[in-house]
Amino acid sequence: MTEYPSWDLPEDLTERWQEDFHRLEEAAPLLSYATHLAEAPGTKLGGYPSWFTAPGDTDCQQCGRPMDHLLTVASNEGDSASWRAWLPAEDRDEEGRRAVPLDPTGLDMGGGGAVYVFACRSCPNRPFTHWYDSG
């Protein structure tokens, strides 16, 4: 899947999709593009972090460039609304409702949080860092 986080969308896409975002939020008031649809929640490799609070400082200490998101290890695989968009069909019952818990892995990263791991692809020694984010 391809994620399109609202804070990292190219300007032309933001302008082109703004009306669609507004229609979506009117049609499904429990879902918000920025909160529930932009980044896939849960434990994952690659993509974008789905921050609980504000984005962490992930600039490389060696070169100063933003580091790439490598891995998220999360306590939950979604929240009470985002599962509607991200839950795979095989994890739903016949009526389309969630048939698995929000925390099927049993991981607890402290208060429903997540640990994000970032790596710098610009530096030859590939430095990495992590950021803890709690909900």
N, CA, C and O atoms as a printed pandas DataFrame, in Angstrom:
     atom_number atom_name residue_name chain_id  residue_number  x_coord  y_coord  z_coord
0              1         N          MET        A               1    0.835   -1.165    0.000
1              2        CA          MET        A               1    0.000    0.000    0.000
2              3         C          MET        A               1    0.886    1.236    0.000
3              4         O          MET        A               1    2.035    1.186    0.440
4              5         N          THR        A               2    0.364    2.314   -0.481
5              6        CA          THR        A               2    1.072    3.590   -0.467
6              7         C          THR        A               2    0.366    4.515    0.500
7              8         O          THR        A               2   -0.847    4.705    0.415
8              9         N          GLU        A               3    1.123    5.090    1.418
9             10        CA          GLU        A               3    0.557    6.035    2.376
10            11         C          GLU        A               3    0.751    7.456    1.847
11            12         O          GLU        A               3    1.755    7.758    1.203
12            13         N          TYR        A               4   -0.214    8.316    2.125
13            14        CA          TYR        A               4   -0.147    9.720    1.747
14            15         C          TYR        A               4   -0.424   10.578    2.980
15            16         O          TYR        A               4   -1.531   11.093    3.140
16            17         N          PRO        A               5    0.583   10.735    3.858
17            18        CA          PRO        A               5    0.344   11.512    5.070
18            19         C          PRO        A               5    0.058   12.978    4.750
19            20         O          PRO        A               5    0.697   13.571    3.881
20            21         N          SER        A               6   -0.888   13.539    5.447
21            22        CA          SER        A               6   -1.321   14.905    5.167
22            23         C          SER        A               6   -0.193   15.918    5.324
23            24         O          SER        A               6   -0.166   16.921    4.611
24            25         N          TRP        A               7    0.739   15.676    6.244
25            26        CA          TRP        A               7    1.823   16.631    6.480
26            27         C          TRP        A               7    2.959   16.499    5.478
27            28         O          TRP        A               7    3.873   17.323    5.487
28            29         N          ASP        A               8    2.933   15.478    4.606
29            30        CA          ASP        A               8    4.014   15.269    3.653
30            31         C          ASP        A               8    3.497   15.166    2.216
31            32         O          ASP        A               8    4.221   14.719    1.327
32            33         N          LEU        A               9    2.251   15.577    1.988
33            34        CA          LEU        A               9    1.699   15.526    0.633
34            35         C          LEU        A               9    2.303   16.635   -0.223
35            36         O          LEU        A               9    2.487   17.755    0.254
36            37         N          PRO        A              10    2.610   16.334   -1.469
37            38        CA          PRO        A              10    3.020   17.414   -2.372
38            39         C          PRO        A              10    1.892   18.445   -2.474
39            40         O          PRO        A              10    0.713   18.095   -2.417
40            41         N          GLU        A              11    2.258   19.690   -2.622
41            42        CA          GLU        A              11    1.274   20.772   -2.611
42            43         C          GLU        A              11    0.179   20.579   -3.655
43            44         O          GLU        A              11   -0.989   20.852   -3.376
44            45         N          ASP        A              12    0.539   20.110   -4.860
45            46        CA          ASP        A              12   -0.470   19.937   -5.898
46            47         C          ASP        A              12   -1.491   18.861   -5.521
47            48         O          ASP        A              12   -2.671   18.993   -5.847
48            49         N          LEU        A              13   -1.051   17.790   -4.833
49            50        CA          LEU        A              13   -2.002   16.763   -4.388
50            51         C          LEU        A              13   -2.900   17.286   -3.275
51            52         O          LEU        A              13   -4.097   16.996   -3.255
52            53         N          THR        A              14   -2.336   18.049   -2.356
53            54        CA          THR        A              14   -3.136   18.625   -1.276
54            55         C          THR        A              14   -4.263   19.473   -1.861
55            56         O          THR        A              14   -5.416   19.346   -1.450
56            57         N          GLU        A              15   -3.934   20.321   -2.802
57            58        CA          GLU        A              15   -4.952   21.177   -3.426
58            59         C          GLU        A              15   -5.976   20.344   -4.196
59            60         O          GLU        A              15   -7.178   20.596   -4.113
60            61         N          ARG        A              16   -5.494   19.350   -4.945
61            62        CA          ARG        A              16   -6.382   18.531   -5.769
62            63         C          ARG        A              16   -7.316   17.677   -4.911
63            64         O          ARG        A              16   -8.465   17.453   -5.291
64            65         N          TRP        A              17   -6.840   17.198   -3.759
65            66        CA          TRP        A              17   -7.628   16.291   -2.935
66            67         C          TRP        A              17   -8.398   16.972   -1.810
67            68         O          TRP        A              17   -9.163   16.308   -1.110
68            69         N          GLN        A              18   -8.219   18.273   -1.618
69            70        CA          GLN        A              18   -8.848   18.970   -0.498
70            71         C          GLN        A              18  -10.360   18.780   -0.476
71            72         O          GLN        A              18  -10.935   18.517    0.579
72            73         N          GLU        A              19  -11.004   18.910   -1.627
73            74        CA          GLU        A              19  -12.457   18.731   -1.698
74            75         C          GLU        A              19  -12.842   17.283   -1.346
75            76         O          GLU        A              19  -13.849   17.055   -0.676
76            77         N          ASP        A              20  -12.045   16.318   -1.796
77            78        CA          ASP        A              20  -12.307   14.915   -1.468
78            79         C          ASP        A              20  -12.192   14.666    0.034
79            80         O          ASP        A              20  -13.008   13.943    0.605
80            81         N          PHE        A              21  -11.183   15.262    0.679
81            82        CA          PHE        A              21  -11.028   15.125    2.134
82            83         C          PHE        A              21  -12.269   15.655    2.843
83            84         O          PHE        A              21  -12.786   15.029    3.768
84            85         N          HIS        A              22  -12.738   16.816    2.396
85            86        CA          HIS        A              22  -13.912   17.431    3.019
86            87         C          HIS        A              22  -15.145   16.538    2.840
87            88         O          HIS        A              22  -15.897   16.339    3.794
88            89         N          ARG        A              23  -15.366   15.996    1.637
89            90        CA          ARG        A              23  -16.517   15.114    1.391
90            91         C          ARG        A              23  -16.424   13.841    2.232
91            92         O          ARG        A              23  -17.427   13.371    2.768
92            93         N          LEU        A              24  -15.226   13.292    2.344
93            94        CA          LEU        A              24  -15.026   12.091    3.145
94            95         C          LEU        A              24  -15.405   12.340    4.601
95            96         O          LEU        A              24  -16.116   11.538    5.208
96            97         N          GLU        A              25  -14.935   13.440    5.154
97            98        CA          GLU        A              25  -15.216   13.721    6.559
98            99         C          GLU        A              25  -16.691   14.028    6.798
99           100         O          GLU        A              25  -17.196   13.777    7.892
100          101         N          GLU        A              26  -17.392   14.565    5.800
101          102        CA          GLU        A              26  -18.835   14.767    5.927
102          103         C          GLU        A              26  -19.570   13.427    5.853
103          104         O          GLU        A              26  -20.514   13.196    6.609
104          105         N          ALA        A              27  -19.146   12.551    4.953
105          106        CA          ALA        A              27  -19.813   11.255    4.757
106          107         C          ALA        A              27  -19.535   10.278    5.891
107          108         O          ALA        A              27  -20.395    9.467    6.234
108          109         N          ALA        A              28  -18.354   10.347    6.471
109          110        CA          ALA        A              28  -17.958    9.426    7.552
110          111         C          ALA        A              28  -17.374   10.243    8.695
111          112         O          ALA        A              28  -16.155   10.315    8.848
112          113         N          PRO        A              29  -18.251   10.870    9.510
113          114        CA          PRO        A              29  -17.765   11.782   10.544
114          115         C          PRO        A              29  -16.830   11.143   11.574
115          116         O          PRO        A              29  -16.110   11.857   12.271
116          117         N          LEU        A              30  -16.831    9.828   11.679
117          118        CA          LEU        A              30  -15.928    9.185   12.627
118          119         C          LEU        A              30  -14.510    9.081   12.074
119          120         O          LEU        A              30  -13.569    8.809   12.820
120          121         N          LEU        A              31  -14.355    9.297   10.765
121          122        CA          LEU        A              31  -13.034    9.193   10.152
122          123         C          LEU        A              31  -12.547   10.570    9.710
123          124         O          LEU        A              31  -13.312   11.373    9.175
124          125         N          SER        A              32  -11.291   10.820    9.936
125          126        CA          SER        A              32  -10.652   12.034    9.478
126          127         C          SER        A              32   -9.444   11.617    8.649
127          128         O          SER        A              32   -8.719   10.700    9.032
128          129         N          TYR        A              33   -9.220   12.277    7.522
129          130        CA          TYR        A              33   -8.089   11.883    6.684
130          131         C          TYR        A              33   -6.785   11.935    7.466
131          132         O          TYR        A              33   -6.045   10.952    7.499
132          133         N          ALA        A              34   -6.500   13.048    8.084
133          134        CA          ALA        A              34   -5.213   13.225    8.777
134          135         C          ALA        A              34   -5.041   12.264    9.947
135          136         O          ALA        A              34   -3.930   11.801   10.202
136          137         N          THR        A              35   -6.113   11.958   10.657
137          138        CA          THR        A              35   -6.012   11.130   11.851
138          139         C          THR        A              35   -6.147    9.639   11.582
139          140         O          THR        A              35   -5.471    8.836   12.225
140          141         N          HIS        A              36   -7.008    9.251   10.641
141          142        CA          HIS        A              36   -7.338    7.835   10.479
142          143         C          HIS        A              36   -6.998    7.215    9.127
143          144         O          HIS        A              36   -7.018    5.990    9.004
144          145         N          LEU        A              37   -6.689    8.008    8.120
145          146        CA          LEU        A              37   -6.511    7.446    6.787
146          147         C          LEU        A              37   -5.150    7.704    6.158
147          148         O          LEU        A              37   -4.776    7.008    5.214
148          149         N          ALA        A              38   -4.410    8.667    6.644
149          150        CA          ALA        A              38   -3.163    9.075    5.990
150          151         C          ALA        A              38   -2.029    8.068    6.164
151          152         O          ALA        A              38   -1.350    7.730    5.194
152          153         N          GLU        A              39   -1.820    7.593    7.369
153          154        CA          GLU        A              39   -0.750    6.624    7.646
154          155         C          GLU        A              39   -1.365    5.364    8.242
155          156         O          GLU        A              39   -2.258    5.434    9.086
156          157         N          ALA        A              40   -0.883    4.227    7.795
157          158        CA          ALA        A              40   -1.362    2.958    8.349
158          159         C          ALA        A              40   -0.918    2.853    9.803
159          160         O          ALA        A              40    0.257    3.065   10.104
160          161         N          PRO        A              41   -1.836    2.531   10.707
161          162        CA          PRO        A              41   -1.464    2.386   12.116
162          163         C          PRO        A              41   -0.823    1.028   12.382
163          164         O          PRO        A              41   -0.839    0.148   11.522
164          165         N          GLY        A              42   -0.267    0.866   13.561
165          166        CA          GLY        A              42    0.219   -0.434   14.001
166          167         C          GLY        A              42    1.675   -0.699   13.710
167          168         O          GLY        A              42    2.405    0.173   13.240
168          169         N          THR        A              43    2.088   -1.929   14.001
169          170        CA          THR        A              43    3.462   -2.373   13.784
170          171         C          THR        A              43    3.684   -2.568   12.295
171          172         O          THR        A              43    2.887   -3.223   11.622
172          173         N          LYS        A              44    4.778   -1.993   11.775
173          174        CA          LYS        A              44    5.020   -2.069   10.335
174          175         C          LYS        A              44    6.471   -1.741    9.996
175          176         O          LYS        A              44    7.183   -1.107   10.774
176          177         N          LEU        A              45    6.884   -2.187    8.822
177          178        CA          LEU        A              45    8.173   -1.833    8.246
178          179         C          LEU        A              45    7.934   -0.761    7.198
179          180         O          LEU        A              45    7.029   -0.889    6.373
180          181         N          GLY        A              46    8.736    0.297    7.222
181          182        CA          GLY        A              46    8.652    1.342    6.210
182          183         C          GLY        A              46    7.428    2.216    6.354
183          184         O          GLY        A              46    6.775    2.243    7.397
184          185         N          GLY        A              47    7.134    2.929    5.288
185          186        CA          GLY        A              47    6.009    3.850    5.305
186          187         C          GLY        A              47    6.311    5.075    6.145
187          188         O          GLY        A              47    7.445    5.551    6.192
188          189         N          TYR        A              48    5.284    5.578    6.806
189          190        CA          TYR        A              48    5.398    6.771    7.627
190          191         C          TYR        A              48    4.955    6.450    9.048
191          192         O          TYR        A              48    4.072    5.616    9.244
192          193         N          PRO        A              49    5.554    7.101   10.040
193          194        CA          PRO        A              49    5.069    6.903   11.409
194          195         C          PRO        A              49    3.684    7.525   11.559
195          196         O          PRO        A              49    3.407    8.584   10.996
196          197         N          SER        A              50    2.831    6.870   12.310
197          198        CA          SER        A              50    1.518    7.443   12.619
198          199         C          SER        A              50    1.594    7.973   14.051
199          200         O          SER        A              50    1.150    7.323   14.998
200          201         N          TRP        A              51    2.167    9.165   14.180
201          202        CA          TRP        A              51    2.442    9.777   15.484
202          203         C          TRP        A              51    1.198    9.861   16.350
203          204         O          TRP        A              51    0.117   10.192   15.863
204          205         N          PHE        A              52    1.349    9.560   17.639
205          206        CA          PHE        A              52    0.271    9.761   18.610
206          207         C          PHE        A              52    0.242   11.218   19.045
207          208         O          PHE        A              52   -0.823   11.820   19.180
208          209         N          THR        A              53    1.421   11.770   19.261
209          210        CA          THR        A              53    1.536   13.168   19.681
210          211         C          THR        A              53    2.193   13.933   18.536
211          212         O          THR        A              53    1.899   13.659   17.373
212          213         N          ALA        A              54    3.044   14.852   18.826
213          214        CA          ALA        A              54    3.736   15.615   17.774
214          215         C          ALA        A              54    4.887   14.793   17.204
215          216         O          ALA        A              54    5.461   13.965   17.911
216          217         N          PRO        A              55    5.235   15.010   15.928
217          218        CA          PRO        A              55    6.376   14.288   15.341
218          219         C          PRO        A              55    7.660   14.529   16.122
219          220         O          PRO        A              55    7.914   15.636   16.597
220          221         N          GLY        A              56    8.458   13.487   16.247
221          222        CA          GLY        A              56    9.721   13.573   16.965
222          223         C          GLY        A              56   10.828   14.165   16.107
223          224         O          GLY        A              56   10.669   14.333   14.898
224          225         N          ASP        A              57   11.947   14.479   16.743
225          226        CA          ASP        A              57   13.113   14.992   16.042
226          227         C          ASP        A              57   13.865   13.811   15.450
227          228         O          ASP        A              57   14.483   13.031   16.175
228          229         N          THR        A              58   13.808   13.685   14.141
229          230        CA          THR        A              58   14.432   12.538   13.491
230          231         C          THR        A              58   15.493   12.966   12.481
231          232         O          THR        A              58   15.753   12.247   11.516
232          233         N          ASP        A              59   16.107   14.128   12.695
233          234        CA          ASP        A              59   17.189   14.550   11.815
234          235         C          ASP        A              59   18.471   13.833   12.215
235          236         O          ASP        A              59   18.734   13.611   13.397
236          237         N          CYS        A              60   19.261   13.476   11.212
237          238        CA          CYS        A              60   20.512   12.765   11.439
238          239         C          CYS        A              60   21.496   13.656   12.189
239          240         O          CYS        A              60   21.689   14.817   11.830
240          241         N          GLN        A              61   22.109   13.114   13.219
241          242        CA          GLN        A              61   23.090   13.856   14.012
242          243         C          GLN        A              61   24.382   14.098   13.228
243          244         O          GLN        A              61   25.148   15.000   13.566
244          245         N          GLN        A              62   24.627   13.303   12.190
245          246        CA          GLN        A              62   25.867   13.445   11.421
246          247         C          GLN        A              62   25.743   14.423   10.260
247          248         O          GLN        A              62   26.610   15.276   10.073
248          249         N          CYS        A              63   24.664   14.307    9.475
249          250        CA          CYS        A              63   24.547   15.155    8.282
250          251         C          CYS        A              63   23.423   16.192    8.377
251          252         O          CYS        A              63   23.370   17.118    7.567
252          253         N          GLY        A              64   22.521   16.046    9.362
253          254        CA          GLY        A              64   21.439   17.007    9.542
254          255         C          GLY        A              64   20.207   16.766    8.681
255          256         O          GLY        A              64   19.213   17.477    8.829
256          257         N          ARG        A              65   20.244   15.792    7.794
257          258        CA          ARG        A              65   19.087   15.502    6.940
258          259         C          ARG        A              65   18.037   14.708    7.713
259          260         O          ARG        A              65   18.366   14.029    8.686
260          261         N          PRO        A              66   16.767   14.790    7.284
261          262        CA          PRO        A              66   15.737   13.954    7.920
262          263         C          PRO        A              66   16.038   12.476    7.669
263          264         O          PRO        A              66   16.408   12.081    6.564
264          265         N          MET        A              67   15.874   11.678    8.708
265          266        CA          MET        A              67   16.094   10.236    8.591
266          267         C          MET        A              67   14.825    9.567    8.071
267          268         O          MET        A              67   13.728   10.106    8.222
268          269         N          ASP        A              68   14.975    8.400    7.463
269          270        CA          ASP        A              68   13.840    7.649    6.924
270          271         C          ASP        A              68   13.255    6.731    7.986
271          272         O          ASP        A              68   13.981    6.119    8.769
272          273         N          HIS        A              69   11.927    6.648    7.997
273          274        CA          HIS        A              69   11.241    5.733    8.903
274          275         C          HIS        A              69   11.545    4.305    8.464
275          276         O          HIS        A              69   11.349    3.946    7.303
276          277         N          LEU        A              70   12.020    3.508    9.393
277          278        CA          LEU        A              70   12.395    2.131    9.101
278          279         C          LEU        A              70   11.386    1.135    9.677
279          280         O          LEU        A              70   11.007    0.174    9.008
280          281         N          LEU        A              71   10.952    1.367   10.923
281          282        CA          LEU        A              71   10.143    0.391   11.634
282          283         C          LEU        A              71    9.305    1.072   12.698
283          284         O          LEU        A              71    9.762    2.007   13.355
284          285         N          THR        A              72    8.075    0.600   12.867
285          286        CA          THR        A              72    7.235    0.988   14.000
286          287         C          THR        A              72    6.860   -0.285   14.745
287          288         O          THR        A              72    6.430   -1.263   14.132
288          289         N          VAL        A              73    7.021   -0.277   16.064
289          290        CA          VAL        A              73    6.524   -1.340   16.929
290          291         C          VAL        A              73    5.490   -0.668   17.821
291          292         O          VAL        A              73    5.834    0.172   18.653
292          293         N          ALA        A              74    4.216   -1.039   17.648
293          294        CA          ALA        A              74    3.117   -0.345   18.309
294          295         C          ALA        A              74    2.340   -1.261   19.242
295          296         O          ALA        A              74    2.283   -2.475   19.045
296          297         N          SER        A              75    1.749   -0.657   20.254
297          298        CA          SER        A              75    0.905   -1.408   21.193
298          299         C          SER        A              75   -0.391   -1.858   20.540
299          300         O          SER        A              75   -0.905   -2.931   20.856
300          301         N          ASN        A              76   -0.928   -1.044   19.629
301          302        CA          ASN        A              76   -2.208   -1.346   19.000
302          303         C          ASN        A              76   -2.067   -1.308   17.490
303          304         O          ASN        A              76   -1.177   -0.654   16.946
304          305         N          GLU        A              77   -2.962   -2.023   16.826
305          306        CA          GLU        A              77   -2.959   -2.046   15.368
306          307         C          GLU        A              77   -3.981   -1.072   14.794
307          308         O          GLU        A              77   -4.327   -1.167   13.616
308          309         N          GLY        A              78   -4.456   -0.160   15.588
309          310        CA          GLY        A              78   -5.417    0.847   15.152
310          311         C          GLY        A              78   -6.107    1.429   16.362
311          312         O          GLY        A              78   -5.727    1.147   17.498
312          313         N          ASP        A              79   -7.117    2.237   16.122
313          314        CA          ASP        A              79   -7.912    2.769   17.218
314          315         C          ASP        A              79   -9.383    2.521   16.906
315          316         O          ASP        A              79   -9.714    1.796   15.968
316          317         N          SER        A              80  -10.258    3.125   17.693
317          318        CA          SER        A              80  -11.683    2.823   17.556
318          319         C          SER        A              80  -12.272    3.281   16.222
319          320         O          SER        A              80  -13.388    2.885   15.886
320          321         N          ALA        A              81  -11.561    4.095   15.461
321          322        CA          ALA        A              81  -12.065    4.520   14.150
322          323         C          ALA        A              81  -11.177    4.048   13.001
323          324         O          ALA        A              81  -11.699    3.640   11.963
324          325         N          SER        A              82   -9.855    4.091   13.153
325          326        CA          SER        A              82   -8.976    3.789   12.019
326          327         C          SER        A              82   -9.081    2.350   11.527
327          328         O          SER        A              82   -8.784    2.083   10.363
328          329         N          TRP        A              83   -9.495    1.419   12.380
329          330        CA          TRP        A              83   -9.628    0.033   11.929
330          331         C          TRP        A              83  -10.601   -0.073   10.763
331          332         O          TRP        A              83  -10.469   -0.969    9.930
332          333         N          ARG        A              84  -11.588    0.839   10.691
333          334        CA          ARG        A              84  -12.579    0.798    9.606
334          335         C          ARG        A              84  -11.917    0.937    8.235
335          336         O          ARG        A              84  -12.403    0.383    7.250
336          337         N          ALA        A              85  -10.806    1.679    8.175
337          338        CA          ALA        A              85  -10.108    1.887    6.909
338          339         C          ALA        A              85   -8.979    0.889    6.684
339          340         O          ALA        A              85   -8.705    0.523    5.541
340          341         N          TRP        A              86   -8.311    0.436    7.760
341          342        CA          TRP        A              86   -7.080   -0.326    7.606
342          343         C          TRP        A              86   -7.192   -1.826    7.914
343          344         O          TRP        A              86   -6.289   -2.584    7.559
344          345         N          LEU        A              87   -8.251   -2.263    8.551
345          346        CA          LEU        A              87   -8.348   -3.671    8.927
346          347         C          LEU        A              87   -8.540   -4.556    7.696
347          348         O          LEU        A              87   -9.452   -4.320    6.904
348          349         N          PRO        A              88   -7.689   -5.573    7.527
349          350        CA          PRO        A              88   -7.833   -6.470    6.369
350          351         C          PRO        A              88   -9.177   -7.212    6.389
351          352         O          PRO        A              88   -9.752   -7.454    7.451
352          353         N          ALA        A              89   -9.651   -7.557    5.218
353          354        CA          ALA        A              89  -10.942   -8.251    5.085
354          355         C          ALA        A              89  -10.971   -9.544    5.886
355          356         O          ALA        A              89  -12.005   -9.890    6.459
356          357         N          GLU        A              90   -9.853  -10.265    5.935
357          358        CA          GLU        A              90   -9.840  -11.543    6.651
358          359         C          GLU        A              90   -9.941  -11.389    8.164
359          360         O          GLU        A              90  -10.150  -12.376    8.868
360          361         N          ASP        A              91   -9.795  -10.167    8.677
361          362        CA          ASP        A              91   -9.939   -9.916   10.112
362          363         C          ASP        A              91  -11.296   -9.310   10.461
363          364         O          ASP        A              91  -11.477   -8.777   11.556
364          365         N          ARG        A              92  -12.246   -9.391    9.533
365          366        CA          ARG        A              92  -13.605   -8.874    9.740
366          367         C          ARG        A              92  -14.602  -10.034    9.764
367          368         O          ARG        A              92  -14.350  -11.096    9.193
368          369         N          ASP        A              93  -15.736   -9.816   10.432
369          370        CA          ASP        A              93  -16.773  -10.842   10.427
370          371         C          ASP        A              93  -17.649  -10.681    9.173
371          372         O          ASP        A              93  -17.346   -9.857    8.310
372          373         N          GLU        A              94  -18.713  -11.452    9.073
373          374        CA          GLU        A              94  -19.571  -11.428    7.888
374          375         C          GLU        A              94  -20.223  -10.074    7.645
375          376         O          GLU        A              94  -20.527   -9.730    6.503
376          377         N          GLU        A              95  -20.443   -9.297    8.714
377          378        CA          GLU        A              95  -21.070   -7.977    8.577
378          379         C          GLU        A              95  -20.031   -6.861    8.391
379          380         O          GLU        A              95  -20.392   -5.687    8.312
380          381         N          GLY        A              96  -18.763   -7.221    8.323
381          382        CA          GLY        A              96  -17.720   -6.216    8.115
382          383         C          GLY        A              96  -17.182   -5.597    9.387
383          384         O          GLY        A              96  -16.368   -4.675    9.333
384          385         N          ARG        A              97  -17.631   -6.095   10.542
385          386        CA          ARG        A              97  -17.146   -5.562   11.823
386          387         C          ARG        A              97  -15.817   -6.201   12.195
387          388         O          ARG        A              97  -15.448   -7.260   11.686
388          389         N          ARG        A              98  -15.120   -5.542   13.081
389          390        CA          ARG        A              98  -13.824   -6.043   13.546
390          391         C          ARG        A              98  -14.021   -7.363   14.286
391          392         O          ARG        A              98  -14.824   -7.446   15.215
392          393         N          ALA        A              99  -13.285   -8.397   13.870
393          394        CA          ALA        A              99  -13.390   -9.716   14.491
394          395         C          ALA        A              99  -12.129  -10.064   15.274
395          396         O          ALA        A              99  -12.001  -11.180   15.777
396          397         N          VAL        A             100  -11.196   -9.117   15.382
397          398        CA          VAL        A             100   -9.952   -9.308   16.135
398          399         C          VAL        A             100   -9.782   -8.120   17.075
399          400         O          VAL        A             100  -10.325   -7.047   16.811
400          401         N          PRO        A             101   -9.034   -8.293   18.172
401          402        CA          PRO        A             101   -8.808   -7.163   19.079
402          403         C          PRO        A             101   -7.888   -6.121   18.445
403          404         O          PRO        A             101   -7.169   -6.415   17.490
404          405         N          LEU        A             102   -7.919   -4.894   18.989
405          406        CA          LEU        A             102   -7.023   -3.829   18.516
406          407         C          LEU        A             102   -5.568   -4.139   18.830
407          408         O          LEU        A             102   -4.666   -3.577   18.209
408          409         N          ASP        A             103   -5.333   -5.023   19.785
409          410        CA          ASP        A             103   -3.956   -5.360   20.167
410          411         C          ASP        A             103   -3.708   -6.865   20.016
411          412         O          ASP        A             103   -3.407   -7.535   21.003
412          413         N          PRO        A             104   -3.828   -7.404   18.799
413          414        CA          PRO        A             104   -3.691   -8.853   18.622
414          415         C          PRO        A             104   -2.299   -9.382   18.951
415          416         O          PRO        A             104   -2.145  -10.573   19.221
416          417         N          THR        A             105   -1.284   -8.523   18.933
417          418        CA          THR        A             105    0.076   -8.974   19.213
418          419         C          THR        A             105    0.344   -9.095   20.706
419          420         O          THR        A             105    1.248   -9.823   21.116
420          421         N          GLY        A             106   -0.437   -8.383   21.525
421          422        CA          GLY        A             106   -0.213   -8.388   22.964
422          423         C          GLY        A             106    0.946   -7.511   23.401
423          424         O          GLY        A             106    1.346   -7.545   24.565
424          425         N          LEU        A             107    1.494   -6.720   22.475
425          426        CA          LEU        A             107    2.592   -5.820   22.830
426          427         C          LEU        A             107    2.075   -4.663   23.670
427          428         O          LEU        A             107    0.958   -4.191   23.459
428          429         N          ASP        A             108    2.874   -4.208   24.613
429          430        CA          ASP        A             108    2.528   -3.029   25.395
430          431         C          ASP        A             108    3.748   -2.125   25.426
431          432         O          ASP        A             108    4.718   -2.382   26.139
432          433         N          MET        A             109    3.677   -1.070   24.643
433          434        CA          MET        A             109    4.790   -0.131   24.561
434          435         C          MET        A             109    4.611    1.024   25.543
435          436         O          MET        A             109    5.193    2.093   25.356
436          437         N          GLY        A             110    3.821    0.819   26.574
437          438        CA          GLY        A             110    3.621    1.818   27.613
438          439         C          GLY        A             110    2.520    2.794   27.275
439          440         O          GLY        A             110    2.729    3.725   26.497
440          441         N          GLY        A             111    1.367    2.596   27.840
441          442        CA          GLY        A             111    0.255    3.522   27.648
442          443         C          GLY        A             111   -0.279    3.573   26.229
443          444         O          GLY        A             111   -0.771    4.612   25.790
444          445         N          GLY        A             112   -0.189    2.471   25.510
445          446        CA          GLY        A             112   -0.714    2.459   24.150
446          447         C          GLY        A             112    0.202    3.134   23.152
447          448         O          GLY        A             112   -0.248    3.541   22.081
448          449         N          GLY        A             113    1.454    3.258   23.473
449          450        CA          GLY        A             113    2.386    3.976   22.620
450          451         C          GLY        A             113    3.046    3.129   21.550
451          452         O          GLY        A             113    2.639    2.001   21.272
452          453         N          ALA        A             114    4.079    3.711   20.959
453          454        CA          ALA        A             114    4.828    3.044   19.901
454          455         C          ALA        A             114    6.285    3.495   19.942
455          456         O          ALA        A             114    6.597    4.577   20.438
456          457         N          VAL        A             115    7.163    2.661   19.420
457          458        CA          VAL        A             115    8.569    3.010   19.236
458          459         C          VAL        A             115    8.813    3.037   17.735
459          460         O          VAL        A             115    8.488    2.084   17.028
460          461         N          TYR        A             116    9.384    4.134   17.255
461          462        CA          TYR        A             116    9.705    4.305   15.849
462          463         C          TYR        A             116   11.217    4.244   15.691
463          464         O          TYR        A             116   11.945    4.841   16.484
464          465         N          VAL        A             117   11.695    3.537   14.686
465          466        CA          VAL        A             117   13.130    3.447   14.400
466          467         C          VAL        A             117   13.370    4.122   13.052
467          468         O          VAL        A             117   12.648    3.882   12.084
468          469         N          PHE        A             118   14.399    4.971   13.008
469          470        CA          PHE        A             118   14.740    5.729   11.806
470          471         C          PHE        A             118   16.191    5.464   11.431
471          472         O          PHE        A             118   17.027    5.230   12.304
472          473         N          ALA        A             119   16.492    5.499   10.138
473          474        CA          ALA        A             119   17.855    5.314    9.649
474          475         C          ALA        A             119   18.173    6.406    8.634
475          476         O          ALA        A             119   17.289    6.887    7.925
476          477         N          CYS        A             120   19.443    6.788    8.575
477          478        CA          CYS        A             120   19.888    7.779    7.601
478          479         C          CYS        A             120   20.495    7.050    6.414
479          480         O          CYS        A             120   21.497    6.348    6.552
480          481         N          ARG        A             121   19.886    7.220    5.249
481          482        CA          ARG        A             121   20.397    6.581    4.033
482          483         C          ARG        A             121   21.467    7.437    3.353
483          484         O          ARG        A             121   22.114    6.991    2.406
484          485         N          SER        A             122   21.651    8.665    3.839
485          486        CA          SER        A             122   22.628    9.558    3.225
486          487         C          SER        A             122   24.036    9.315    3.744
487          488         O          SER        A             122   25.003    9.510    3.008
488          489         N          CYS        A             123   24.167    8.901    4.975
489          490        CA          CYS        A             123   25.482    8.683    5.576
490          491         C          CYS        A             123   25.963    7.259    5.293
491          492         O          CYS        A             123   25.180    6.312    5.368
492          493         N          PRO        A             124   27.249    7.109    4.970
493          494        CA          PRO        A             124   27.766    5.782    4.615
494          495         C          PRO        A             124   27.651    4.740    5.726
495          496         O          PRO        A             124   27.503    3.553    5.434
496          497         N          ASN        A             125   27.714    5.153    6.988
497          498        CA          ASN        A             125   27.636    4.182    8.087
498          499         C          ASN        A             125   26.199    3.939    8.565
499          500         O          ASN        A             125   25.989    3.227    9.547
500          501         N          ARG        A             126   25.213    4.524    7.881
501          502        CA          ARG        A             126   23.780    4.310    8.165
502          503         C          ARG        A             126   23.413    4.466    9.646
503          504         O          ARG        A             126   22.908    3.525   10.257
504          505         N          PRO        A             127   23.661    5.649   10.225
505          506        CA          PRO        A             127   23.275    5.823   11.627
506          507         C          PRO        A             127   21.759    5.675   11.795
507          508         O          PRO        A             127   20.987    5.900   10.864
508          509         N          PHE        A             128   21.366    5.295   12.998
509          510        CA          PHE        A             128   19.937    5.143   13.269
510          511         C          PHE        A             128   19.615    5.772   14.616
511          512         O          PHE        A             128   20.500    6.029   15.432
512          513         N          THR        A             129   18.333    6.011   14.823
513          514        CA          THR        A             129   17.844    6.526   16.090
514          515         C          THR        A             129   16.438    5.973   16.299
515          516         O          THR        A             129   15.869    5.340   15.411
516          517         N          HIS        A             130   15.894    6.219   17.472
517          518        CA          HIS        A             130   14.524    5.795   17.746
518          519         C          HIS        A             130   13.799    6.921   18.472
519          520         O          HIS        A             130   14.409    7.846   19.008
520          521         N          TRP        A             131   12.495    6.807   18.468
521          522        CA          TRP        A             131   11.646    7.805   19.124
522          523         C          TRP        A             131   10.504    7.054   19.783
523          524         O          TRP        A             131    9.846    6.233   19.145
524          525         N          TYR        A             132   10.268    7.332   21.052
525          526        CA          TYR        A             132    9.136    6.727   21.767
526          527         C          TYR        A             132    8.001    7.737   21.794
527          528         O          TYR        A             132    8.222    8.912   22.088
528          529         N          ASP        A             133    6.815    7.301   21.495
529          530        CA          ASP        A             133    5.637    8.156   21.438
530          531         C          ASP        A             133    4.517    7.445   22.190
531          532         O          ASP        A             133    4.195    6.299   21.876
532          533         N          SER        A             134    3.926    8.098   23.166
533          534        CA          SER        A             134    2.858    7.433   23.916
534          535         C          SER        A             134    1.530    8.139   23.696
535          536         O          SER        A             134    1.455    9.361   23.567
536          537         N          GLY        A             135    0.492    7.324   23.658
537          538        CA          GLY        A             135   -0.855    7.837   23.439
538          539         C          GLY        A             135   -1.454    8.160   24.724
539          540         O          GLY        A             135   -2.598    8.612   24.775
